[in-house]
Protein backbone atom coordinates (compact mmCIF):
# COMPACT_ATOMS: atom_id res chain seq x y z
CA UNK A 1 0.00 0.00 0.00
CA UNK A 2 1.42 3.42 -0.92
CA UNK A 3 1.85 6.24 1.61
CA UNK A 4 -0.82 8.26 -0.26
CA UNK A 5 -3.29 5.37 0.04
CA UNK A 6 -2.49 5.05 3.75
CA UNK A 7 -3.14 8.77 4.18
CA UNK A 8 -6.43 8.55 2.26
CA UNK A 9 -7.54 5.57 4.31
CA UNK A 10 -6.66 7.39 7.53
CA UNK A 11 -8.95 10.22 6.49
CA UNK A 12 -11.83 8.09 5.21
CA UNK A 13 -11.55 5.71 8.17
CA UNK A 14 -12.09 8.60 10.60
CA UNK A 15 -15.05 9.83 8.55
CA UNK A 16 -16.63 6.38 8.26
CA UNK A 17 -16.26 5.67 11.97
CA UNK A 18 -18.19 8.85 12.72
CA UNK A 19 -20.88 7.68 10.25
CA UNK A 20 -20.83 4.19 11.76
CA UNK A 21 -21.61 5.69 15.16
CA UNK A 22 -24.84 7.18 13.76
CA UNK A 23 -26.26 3.80 12.71
CA UNK A 24 -29.33 2.90 14.74
CA UNK A 25 -28.71 0.65 17.74
CA UNK A 26 -30.67 -2.40 18.84
CA UNK A 27 -32.30 -0.21 21.50
CA UNK A 28 -33.31 2.30 18.81
CA UNK A 29 -35.00 -0.47 16.85
CA UNK A 30 -36.84 -1.72 19.94
CA UNK A 31 -38.27 1.78 20.41
CA UNK A 32 -39.19 1.99 16.72
CA UNK A 33 -40.76 -1.48 16.81
CA UNK A 34 -43.00 -0.43 19.68
CA UNK A 35 -44.44 2.67 18.03
CA UNK A 36 -48.20 2.15 17.51
CA UNK A 37 -48.58 3.58 14.00
CA UNK A 38 -46.86 5.28 11.06
CA UNK A 39 -47.24 8.77 12.51
CA UNK A 40 -45.56 7.74 15.77
CA UNK A 41 -42.78 5.94 13.89
CA UNK A 42 -42.01 9.00 11.78
CA UNK A 43 -42.06 11.17 14.88
CA UNK A 44 -39.55 8.85 16.56
CA UNK A 45 -37.32 8.84 13.46
CA UNK A 46 -37.16 12.62 13.63
CA UNK A 47 -35.03 12.18 16.76
CA UNK A 48 -32.39 10.33 14.72
CA UNK A 49 -29.91 11.25 11.98
CA UNK A 50 -32.77 10.89 9.47
CA UNK A 51 -34.49 14.02 10.79
CA UNK A 52 -33.08 16.52 8.25
CA UNK A 53 -34.23 14.27 5.40
CA UNK A 54 -37.73 13.58 6.70
CA UNK A 55 -38.22 17.30 7.25
CA UNK A 56 -37.75 18.04 3.55
CA UNK A 57 -41.47 17.65 2.96
CA UNK A 58 -44.61 18.66 4.83
CA UNK A 59 -45.54 16.20 7.56
CA UNK A 60 -49.07 15.68 6.25
CA UNK A 61 -47.63 14.65 2.85
CA UNK A 62 -45.21 12.12 4.34
CA UNK A 63 -46.40 8.67 3.29
CA UNK A 64 -44.42 5.51 4.03
CA UNK A 65 -43.16 5.38 0.44
CA UNK A 66 -42.13 9.04 0.42
CA UNK A 67 -40.39 8.67 3.80
CA UNK A 68 -38.39 5.70 2.49
CA UNK A 69 -37.32 7.76 -0.53
CA UNK A 70 -36.14 10.61 1.68
CA UNK A 71 -34.19 8.28 3.98
CA UNK A 72 -32.45 6.73 0.99
CA UNK A 73 -31.15 10.22 0.17
CA UNK A 74 -28.96 9.93 3.24
CA UNK A 75 -27.51 6.65 1.97
CA UNK A 76 -26.93 8.21 -1.45
CA UNK A 77 -25.01 11.09 0.13
CA UNK A 78 -22.95 8.63 2.18
CA UNK A 79 -21.91 6.82 -1.01
CA UNK A 80 -20.82 10.07 -2.63
CA UNK A 81 -18.82 11.12 0.42
CA UNK A 82 -17.06 7.76 0.74
CA UNK A 83 -16.34 7.30 -2.96
CA UNK A 84 -14.86 10.79 -3.26
CA UNK A 85 -12.79 10.42 -0.08
CA UNK A 86 -11.37 6.93 -0.71
CA UNK A 87 -8.07 6.11 -2.44
CA UNK A 88 -8.46 6.39 -6.20
CA UNK A 89 -7.69 2.72 -6.88
CA UNK A 90 -10.65 1.64 -4.68
CA UNK A 91 -13.22 3.88 -6.36
CA UNK A 92 -14.16 1.49 -9.19
CA UNK A 93 -15.26 -1.09 -6.59
CA UNK A 94 -17.17 1.46 -4.51
CA UNK A 95 -18.78 2.88 -7.66
CA UNK A 96 -19.86 -0.58 -8.78
CA UNK A 97 -21.34 -1.26 -5.32
CA UNK A 98 -23.31 1.99 -5.71
CA UNK A 99 -24.50 0.86 -9.15
CA UNK A 100 -26.65 -1.75 -7.38
CA UNK A 101 -29.28 0.95 -6.89
CA UNK A 102 -29.22 1.88 -10.56
CA UNK A 103 -29.95 -1.77 -11.36
CA UNK A 104 -32.89 -1.73 -8.95
CA UNK A 105 -34.16 1.51 -10.45
CA UNK A 106 -34.02 0.01 -13.93
CA UNK A 107 -35.99 -3.03 -12.81
CA UNK A 108 -38.57 -0.84 -11.05
CA UNK A 109 -39.09 1.31 -14.15
CA UNK A 110 -39.44 -1.70 -16.45
CA UNK A 111 -41.95 -3.27 -14.05
CA UNK A 112 -43.82 0.03 -14.03
CA UNK A 113 -44.04 -0.08 -17.82
CA UNK A 114 -45.33 -3.65 -17.86
CA UNK A 115 -47.94 -2.91 -15.16
CA UNK A 116 -48.91 0.42 -16.77
CA UNK A 117 -48.09 2.32 -13.58
CA UNK A 118 -48.08 6.11 -13.34
CA UNK A 119 -44.96 8.15 -12.61
CA UNK A 120 -46.43 9.23 -9.26
CA UNK A 121 -46.67 5.58 -8.28
CA UNK A 122 -43.15 4.67 -9.39
CA UNK A 123 -41.08 7.74 -8.49
CA UNK A 124 -40.77 7.16 -4.73
CA UNK A 125 -39.88 3.50 -5.20
CA UNK A 126 -36.69 4.61 -6.95
CA UNK A 127 -33.37 5.22 -5.28
CA UNK A 128 -32.47 8.94 -5.40
CA UNK A 129 -29.51 9.69 -7.65
CA UNK A 130 -28.20 13.03 -8.81
CA UNK A 131 -28.95 13.82 -12.44
CA UNK A 132 -25.43 12.86 -13.56
CA UNK A 133 -25.81 9.23 -12.43
CA UNK A 134 -29.54 8.80 -12.84
CA UNK A 135 -31.26 6.96 -15.65
CA UNK A 136 -34.04 8.97 -17.41
CA UNK A 137 -36.63 7.08 -15.37
CA UNK A 138 -39.69 9.24 -16.07
CA UNK A 139 -38.98 9.41 -19.80
CA UNK A 140 -38.47 5.65 -19.89
CA UNK A 141 -41.72 4.99 -18.06
CA UNK A 142 -43.68 7.35 -20.28
CA UNK A 143 -42.64 5.52 -23.46
CA UNK A 144 -45.00 2.75 -22.33
CA UNK A 145 -42.72 0.28 -24.10
CA UNK A 146 -39.89 -1.84 -22.69
CA UNK A 147 -38.10 -1.78 -26.06
CA UNK A 148 -38.33 2.00 -26.44
CA UNK A 149 -37.35 2.57 -22.81
CA UNK A 150 -34.16 0.56 -23.22
CA UNK A 151 -33.25 2.59 -26.31
CA UNK A 152 -33.16 5.68 -24.08
CA UNK A 153 -30.17 4.31 -22.13
CA UNK A 154 -27.85 3.45 -25.00
CA UNK A 155 -24.99 5.34 -23.38
CA UNK A 156 -25.10 3.45 -20.07
CA UNK A 157 -23.21 0.31 -18.95
CA UNK A 158 -26.54 -1.56 -18.94
CA UNK A 159 -27.45 -1.30 -22.61
CA UNK A 160 -25.50 -4.27 -23.95
CA UNK A 161 -26.84 -6.60 -21.25
CA UNK A 162 -30.40 -5.40 -21.77
CA UNK A 163 -30.20 -5.65 -25.55
CA UNK A 164 -29.13 -9.27 -25.33
CA UNK A 165 -31.85 -10.10 -22.78
CA UNK A 166 -34.49 -8.47 -24.97
CA UNK A 167 -34.33 -11.47 -27.30
CA UNK A 168 -35.84 -13.65 -24.56
CA UNK A 169 -38.26 -10.91 -23.50
CA UNK A 170 -39.60 -10.64 -27.06
CA UNK A 171 -40.40 -14.36 -27.08
CA UNK A 172 -41.66 -14.79 -23.50
CA UNK A 173 -43.08 -11.31 -22.78
CA UNK A 174 -41.69 -11.65 -19.25
CA UNK A 175 -39.21 -9.38 -17.46
CA UNK A 176 -37.65 -12.41 -15.75
CA UNK A 177 -34.76 -12.89 -18.24
CA UNK A 178 -34.05 -9.14 -18.25
CA UNK A 179 -33.92 -8.93 -14.45
CA UNK A 180 -31.75 -12.04 -14.18
CA UNK A 181 -29.34 -10.68 -16.79
CA UNK A 182 -29.05 -7.34 -14.97
CA UNK A 183 -28.44 -9.03 -11.62
CA UNK A 184 -25.85 -11.49 -12.89
CA UNK A 185 -23.95 -8.83 -14.82
CA UNK A 186 -23.93 -6.58 -11.75
CA UNK A 187 -22.48 -9.21 -9.40
CA UNK A 188 -19.91 -10.39 -11.99
CA UNK A 189 -18.64 -6.83 -12.35
CA UNK A 190 -18.56 -6.31 -8.58
CA UNK A 191 -16.53 -9.50 -8.07
CA UNK A 192 -14.23 -8.45 -10.92
CA UNK A 193 -13.53 -5.15 -9.14
CA UNK A 194 -12.81 -7.00 -5.88
CA UNK A 195 -10.31 -9.24 -7.65
CA UNK A 196 -8.64 -6.21 -9.26
CA UNK A 197 -7.57 -4.80 -5.87
CA UNK A 198 -4.05 -5.27 -4.49
CA UNK A 199 -3.64 -8.41 -2.35
CA UNK A 200 -4.34 -7.06 1.15
CA UNK A 201 -7.25 -4.87 0.11
CA UNK A 202 -8.62 -7.73 -1.97
CA UNK A 203 -8.73 -9.92 1.14
CA UNK A 204 -10.55 -7.28 3.18
CA UNK A 205 -13.03 -6.55 0.36
CA UNK A 206 -13.67 -10.27 -0.17
CA UNK A 207 -14.74 -10.66 3.46
CA UNK A 208 -17.51 -8.10 2.90
CA UNK A 209 -18.56 -8.65 -0.72
CA UNK A 210 -18.09 -12.43 -0.64
CA UNK A 211 -20.89 -13.15 1.87
CA UNK A 212 -23.22 -10.85 -0.11
CA UNK A 213 -22.57 -12.73 -3.34
CA UNK A 214 -22.95 -16.08 -1.55
CA UNK A 215 -26.28 -15.07 -0.05
CA UNK A 216 -27.74 -13.87 -3.33
CA UNK A 217 -26.49 -16.80 -5.39
CA UNK A 218 -27.67 -19.40 -2.89
CA UNK A 219 -31.11 -17.82 -2.54
CA UNK A 220 -31.46 -17.59 -6.33
CA UNK A 221 -30.70 -21.28 -6.75
CA UNK A 222 -33.08 -22.36 -4.00
CA UNK A 223 -35.89 -20.09 -5.21
CA UNK A 224 -35.49 -21.20 -8.82
CA UNK A 225 -35.88 -24.81 -7.75
CA UNK A 226 -38.48 -24.36 -5.00
CA UNK A 227 -40.72 -21.59 -6.29
CA UNK A 228 -40.19 -21.62 -10.06
CA UNK A 229 -39.50 -25.31 -10.75
CA UNK A 230 -36.74 -24.44 -13.20
CA UNK A 231 -34.74 -27.21 -14.83
CA UNK A 232 -31.23 -28.11 -13.74
CA UNK A 233 -29.78 -26.39 -16.82
CA UNK A 234 -31.81 -23.21 -16.25
CA UNK A 235 -30.77 -22.97 -12.59
CA UNK A 236 -27.11 -23.29 -13.57
CA UNK A 237 -27.51 -20.72 -16.34
CA UNK A 238 -29.27 -18.24 -14.02
CA UNK A 239 -26.73 -18.39 -11.18
CA UNK A 240 -23.09 -17.43 -10.68
CA UNK A 241 -20.26 -19.94 -11.03
CA UNK A 242 -18.11 -18.24 -8.36
CA UNK A 243 -18.41 -17.25 -4.71
CA UNK A 244 -16.72 -16.96 -1.33
CA UNK A 245 -17.97 -19.98 0.61
CA UNK A 246 -20.76 -20.94 -1.81
CA UNK A 247 -19.07 -22.74 -4.69
CA UNK A 248 -20.17 -23.90 -8.12
CA UNK A 249 -20.50 -27.47 -6.86
CA UNK A 250 -23.02 -26.31 -4.22
CA UNK A 251 -25.16 -24.55 -6.81
CA UNK A 252 -24.96 -27.51 -9.18
CA UNK A 253 -25.99 -29.82 -6.33
CA UNK A 254 -29.10 -27.74 -5.66
CA UNK A 255 -29.84 -27.63 -9.40
CA UNK A 256 -29.52 -31.42 -9.64
CA UNK A 257 -32.00 -32.04 -6.81
CA UNK A 258 -29.67 -32.68 -3.87
CA UNK A 259 -30.85 -32.16 -0.27
CA UNK A 260 -30.87 -28.36 0.12
CA UNK A 261 -30.73 -28.46 3.91
CA UNK A 262 -27.56 -30.57 3.90
CA UNK A 263 -25.87 -28.24 1.42
CA UNK A 264 -26.75 -25.16 3.48
CA UNK A 265 -25.60 -26.79 6.73
CA UNK A 266 -22.26 -27.70 5.16
CA UNK A 267 -21.71 -24.12 3.96
CA UNK A 268 -22.95 -22.48 7.18
CA UNK A 269 -22.29 -24.90 10.08
CA UNK A 270 -22.77 -22.14 12.65
CA UNK A 271 -26.26 -21.06 11.57
CA UNK A 272 -28.98 -22.03 14.06
CA UNK A 273 -32.57 -23.23 13.53
CA UNK A 274 -31.87 -24.62 10.07
CA UNK A 275 -33.76 -27.86 10.81
CA UNK A 276 -36.84 -25.83 11.74
CA UNK A 277 -36.49 -23.66 8.63
CA UNK A 278 -36.32 -26.66 6.30
CA UNK A 279 -39.40 -28.39 7.72
CA UNK A 280 -41.28 -26.41 5.07
CA UNK A 281 -38.81 -24.95 2.65
CA UNK A 282 -41.30 -22.66 0.88
CA UNK A 283 -42.31 -20.86 4.07
CA UNK A 284 -38.82 -21.19 5.53
CA UNK A 285 -36.92 -19.40 2.77
CA UNK A 286 -37.58 -15.85 4.07
CA UNK A 287 -36.24 -17.00 7.46
CA UNK A 288 -33.15 -18.44 5.80
CA UNK A 289 -32.56 -15.21 3.92
CA UNK A 290 -32.87 -13.25 7.17
CA UNK A 291 -30.29 -15.52 8.83
CA UNK A 292 -27.92 -14.98 5.91
CA UNK A 293 -28.44 -11.22 6.11
CA UNK A 294 -27.61 -11.31 9.81
CA UNK A 295 -24.49 -13.28 8.93
CA UNK A 296 -23.52 -10.54 6.46
CA UNK A 297 -24.17 -7.87 9.11
CA UNK A 298 -21.97 -9.67 11.65
CA UNK A 299 -19.17 -9.90 9.10
CA UNK A 300 -19.49 -6.17 8.45
CA UNK A 301 -19.35 -5.25 12.12
CA UNK A 302 -16.19 -7.34 12.52
CA UNK A 303 -14.46 -5.23 9.85
CA UNK A 304 -14.25 -2.37 12.35
CA UNK A 305 -11.89 -4.37 14.56
CA UNK A 306 -8.23 -4.38 13.59
CA UNK A 307 -6.39 -2.66 10.74
CA UNK A 308 -8.03 0.73 10.02
CA UNK A 309 -6.23 1.34 6.73
CA UNK A 310 -8.26 -0.89 4.46
CA UNK A 311 -11.21 -0.93 2.07
CA UNK A 312 -13.28 -3.31 4.19
CA UNK A 313 -14.32 -0.54 6.59
CA UNK A 314 -16.11 1.76 4.10
CA UNK A 315 -17.59 -1.27 2.31
CA UNK A 316 -18.85 -2.71 5.60
CA UNK A 317 -20.43 0.58 6.64
CA UNK A 318 -22.26 0.99 3.33
CA UNK A 319 -23.64 -2.56 3.50
CA UNK A 320 -24.76 -2.05 7.11
CA UNK A 321 -26.39 1.25 6.17
CA UNK A 322 -28.26 -0.50 3.35
CA UNK A 323 -29.50 -3.20 5.74
CA UNK A 324 -30.65 -0.49 8.16
CA UNK A 325 -32.66 1.21 5.40
CA UNK A 326 -34.12 -2.17 4.47
CA UNK A 327 -35.32 -2.65 8.06
CA UNK A 328 -36.74 0.86 8.21
CA UNK A 329 -38.71 0.29 5.00
CA UNK A 330 -40.14 -2.90 6.55
CA UNK A 331 -41.11 -0.88 9.64
CA UNK A 332 -42.75 1.86 7.56
CA UNK A 333 -44.83 -0.66 5.66
CA UNK A 334 -45.65 -2.63 8.80
CA UNK A 335 -46.88 0.43 10.68
CA UNK A 336 -48.97 1.45 7.68
CA UNK A 337 -50.58 -2.00 7.65
CA UNK A 338 -50.79 -2.30 11.46
CA UNK A 339 -48.60 -5.43 11.59
CA UNK A 340 -48.04 -6.81 15.08
CA UNK A 341 -44.64 -6.42 16.77
CA UNK A 342 -44.14 -10.18 17.03
CA UNK A 343 -44.86 -10.74 13.36
CA UNK A 344 -42.64 -7.81 12.44
CA UNK A 345 -39.54 -9.14 14.21
CA UNK A 346 -39.34 -12.04 11.79
CA UNK A 347 -38.48 -9.61 8.99
CA UNK A 348 -35.87 -7.40 10.63
CA UNK A 349 -32.10 -7.87 10.48
CA UNK A 350 -31.65 -5.50 13.44
CA UNK A 351 -33.71 -7.05 16.23
PEFEN-V955015 format. One record per pair of residues at least 6 apart in sequence whose ideal C-beta (glycine too) atoms are under 8 Angstrom apart, sorted by the first residue. I is the first residue (numbers start at 1). GAP is how many residues later the second one is. Records with the same first field share a line. If there is no record, write none. Layout:
BEGIN
I = GAP / GAP
END
This chain:
BEGIN
1 = 8 / 197 / 199 / 200 / 308
4 = 83
5 = 82 / 84 / 304
6 = 303
8 = 77 / 78 / 79
9 = 77 / 78 / 299 / 300 / 301 / 302
10 = 298 / 299
11 = 74
12 = 70 / 73 / 74 / 75 / 301 / 302
13 = 295 / 296 / 300
15 = 66 / 67 / 70
16 = 66 / 297 / 298 / 301
17 = 287 / 296
19 = 59 / 298 / 302
20 = 284 / 297 / 300
22 = 27
23 = 294 / 297 / 298 / 301
24 = 8 / 24 / 300 / 326
26 = 324 / 325
28 = 20
29 = 298 / 319 / 321 / 322
30 = 321
31 = 13
32 = 9 / 12 / 13 / 296 / 299
33 = 298 / 308 / 311 / 312 / 315 / 318
34 = 307
35 = 6 / 8 / 9 / 300
36 = 299
37 = 298 / 301
38 = 26 / 294 / 297 / 298
40 = 295
41 = 290 / 291 / 294
42 = 12 / 17 / 20 / 25
45 = 6 / 9 / 22 / 26 / 283
46 = 8 / 9
49 = 25
50 = 20 / 21 / 24 / 278
53 = 17 / 18 / 20 / 21
54 = 8 / 13 / 16 / 17
56 = 14 / 17
57 = 9 / 13
63 = 61
64 = 268 / 269 / 271 / 272
65 = 59 / 60 / 267
66 = 58
67 = 265
68 = 56 / 257 / 260 / 261 / 264
69 = 54 / 55 / 56 / 57 / 59
71 = 254 / 257
72 = 29 / 55 / 56 / 253
73 = 55
75 = 243 / 246 / 247 / 250
76 = 25 / 51 / 52 / 53 / 54
78 = 239 / 240 / 243
79 = 15 / 18 / 19 / 239
80 = 50
82 = 12 / 232 / 235 / 236
83 = 8 / 11 / 12 / 15
86 = 8 / 225 / 228
89 = 108 / 109
90 = 107 / 111 / 221 / 224
92 = 101 / 104
93 = 97 / 100 / 101 / 103 / 104 / 112 / 218 / 222
94 = 220 / 221 / 224
96 = 90 / 93 / 94 / 97
97 = 93 / 112 / 218 / 221
98 = 35
99 = 58 / 87 / 90
100 = 86 / 90
101 = 26 / 28
102 = 25 / 27 / 31 / 32 / 33 / 56
103 = 55 / 79 / 80 / 83
104 = 23
105 = 21 / 22 / 24 / 29 / 30 / 32
106 = 29 / 47 / 52 / 56 / 76
107 = 68 / 71 / 72 / 75
108 = 14 / 17 / 18
109 = 13 / 17 / 26 / 28 / 31 / 32 / 40
110 = 30 / 36 / 39 / 65 / 68 / 69
111 = 6 / 64
112 = 9 / 10 / 29
113 = 27 / 28 / 30 / 31 / 32 / 33 / 36
114 = 32 / 61
116 = 28
117 = 24
119 = 19 / 22 / 23
122 = 15 / 19
123 = 14 / 15
126 = 11
135 = 18 / 21
136 = 16 / 17
139 = 13
140 = 9 / 12 / 13
141 = 8
143 = 6 / 9
146 = 20 / 23 / 29 / 32
147 = 19
150 = 9 / 12 / 13 / 16
153 = 6 / 9
158 = 24 / 27
161 = 20 / 21 / 24
162 = 16 / 19 / 20
164 = 17
165 = 12 / 13 / 15 / 16 / 17
166 = 12
168 = 9 / 10
169 = 6 / 8 / 9
180 = 58
183 = 33 / 37
184 = 54 / 55 / 56
187 = 26 / 29 / 30 / 53
188 = 52
190 = 19 / 23
191 = 18 / 22 / 49 / 51
194 = 8 / 11 / 12 / 15 / 16
195 = 7
196 = 6
197 = 8 / 114
200 = 110
201 = 109 / 110
204 = 99 / 103 / 106 / 107 / 108 / 111
205 = 106 / 107 / 110
206 = 38
207 = 92 / 96 / 105
208 = 91 / 92 / 95 / 104 / 107 / 108 / 111
209 = 35 / 106
210 = 33 / 34 / 35
211 = 33 / 34 / 81 / 84 / 85 / 88
212 = 84 / 107
213 = 27 / 29 / 30 / 31 / 33
214 = 29 / 30 / 31 / 32 / 53 / 78
215 = 74 / 77 / 78 / 80 / 81
217 = 22 / 23 / 26 / 29 / 34
218 = 28 / 32 / 33 / 36 / 46 / 49 / 74
219 = 66 / 69 / 70 / 73
220 = 18 / 19
221 = 14 / 18 / 30 / 33 / 34
222 = 32 / 38 / 59 / 63 / 66
223 = 62
224 = 6 / 10 / 11 / 14 / 15 / 31
225 = 10 / 29 / 30 / 32 / 35
226 = 34 / 55 / 56 / 59
227 = 55 / 58
230 = 8
232 = 23 / 24 / 25
233 = 22
235 = 16 / 19 / 20
236 = 15 / 16 / 19
239 = 12 / 16
240 = 11
241 = 7 / 10
242 = 6
243 = 7
245 = 22 / 23
246 = 21
250 = 13 / 16 / 17
253 = 10
254 = 6 / 9
260 = 18 / 21
261 = 13 / 14 / 17 / 20
264 = 7 / 10 / 14 / 24
265 = 6 / 9
268 = 6 / 23 / 24 / 27
271 = 20 / 24
272 = 19
273 = 14 / 18
274 = 14 / 17
276 = 8
277 = 7 / 8 / 10 / 11 / 14
278 = 6
286 = 60 / 61
287 = 59
290 = 56 / 57 / 58 / 59
293 = 30 / 56
294 = 55
296 = 23 / 27
297 = 22 / 23 / 26 / 52 / 53
299 = 17
300 = 15 / 16 / 17 / 19 / 20
301 = 15 / 19
303 = 9 / 10 / 12 / 13
304 = 9 / 12
323 = 26 / 27
324 = 26
326 = 23
327 = 21 / 22 / 23
330 = 14 / 17 / 18
331 = 13 / 17
333 = 6
334 = 9 / 10 / 13
345 = 6
END
